[in-house]
Amino acid sequence: MDTWIIKAMARRYGLDGWTPAQIAHFGRTHFGAHAGLAQQYLFAYERAQPKISPLR
């Protein structure tokens, strides 16, 4: 699991504060045999989202 997937999983599934190992286990359990495909879709979706600039 890379940084993009860890951040995306934490944001989309409410896993803030979880370790990378816990997030990986969640992903394997939640998506089962399709975990790799789900990771690709999640990565592509996160990268396609517009950047939100911070308020000044």
The 8 nearest C-alpha neighbors of each residue, nearest first, counted from 0:
[[1, 4, 5, 2, 23, 19, 3, 20],
 [0, 2, 4, 3, 5, 19, 6, 42],
 [1, 3, 5, 4, 6, 0, 7, 19],
 [4, 2, 6, 1, 5, 7, 42, 45],
 [3, 5, 7, 6, 2, 1, 8, 0],
 [4, 6, 2, 8, 7, 3, 9, 1],
 [7, 5, 9, 3, 4, 8, 10, 2],
 [8, 6, 4, 10, 9, 5, 11, 3],
 [9, 7, 11, 5, 10, 12, 6, 4],
 [8, 10, 14, 15, 6, 13, 7, 12],
 [11, 9, 7, 8, 13, 12, 6, 14],
 [12, 10, 8, 9, 7, 13, 14, 6],
 [11, 13, 8, 9, 14, 10, 7, 15],
 [14, 12, 9, 10, 15, 11, 8, 16],
 [13, 15, 9, 17, 12, 16, 8, 10],
 [16, 14, 9, 17, 13, 10, 6, 12],
 [15, 17, 14, 18, 9, 13, 19, 22],
 [18, 16, 15, 14, 21, 22, 19, 9],
 [17, 19, 21, 20, 22, 16, 23, 15],
 [20, 18, 22, 21, 23, 5, 17, 0],
 [21, 19, 23, 18, 22, 24, 17, 25],
 [20, 22, 24, 18, 23, 19, 17, 25],
 [21, 23, 25, 19, 24, 20, 26, 18],
 [24, 22, 20, 26, 25, 21, 19, 27],
 [23, 25, 21, 27, 22, 26, 28, 20],
 [26, 24, 22, 28, 23, 27, 29, 21],
 [27, 25, 23, 29, 24, 28, 30, 22],
 [26, 28, 31, 24, 30, 25, 34, 29],
 [27, 29, 25, 31, 26, 30, 24, 34],
 [28, 30, 26, 27, 25, 31, 34, 24],
 [29, 31, 34, 33, 27, 26, 28, 32],
 [32, 30, 27, 28, 33, 34, 29, 26],
 [31, 33, 34, 30, 27, 35, 36, 28],
 [32, 34, 36, 31, 30, 35, 37, 27],
 [35, 33, 30, 37, 36, 31, 27, 32],
 [36, 34, 38, 37, 33, 39, 32, 30],
 [35, 37, 39, 33, 38, 34, 40, 41],
 [38, 36, 34, 40, 39, 35, 41, 33],
 [39, 37, 41, 35, 36, 40, 42, 34],
 [38, 40, 36, 42, 37, 41, 43, 35],
 [41, 39, 43, 37, 42, 38, 44, 36],
 [40, 42, 38, 44, 39, 43, 37, 45],
 [41, 43, 39, 45, 40, 44, 38, 46],
 [44, 42, 40, 46, 41, 45, 39, 47],
 [45, 43, 41, 47, 42, 46, 40, 48],
 [44, 46, 42, 47, 48, 43, 41, 7],
 [45, 47, 43, 44, 48, 42, 49, 41],
 [46, 48, 44, 45, 43, 49, 42, 50],
 [47, 49, 45, 46, 50, 44, 43, 51],
 [50, 48, 51, 47, 46, 45, 52, 44],
 [49, 51, 52, 48, 47, 46, 53, 45],
 [52, 50, 49, 53, 48, 54, 55, 47],
 [51, 53, 50, 54, 55, 49, 48, 46],
 [54, 52, 55, 51, 50, 49, 48, 10],
 [55, 53, 52, 51, 50, 49, 48, 10],
 [54, 53, 52, 51, 50, 49, 48, 10]]
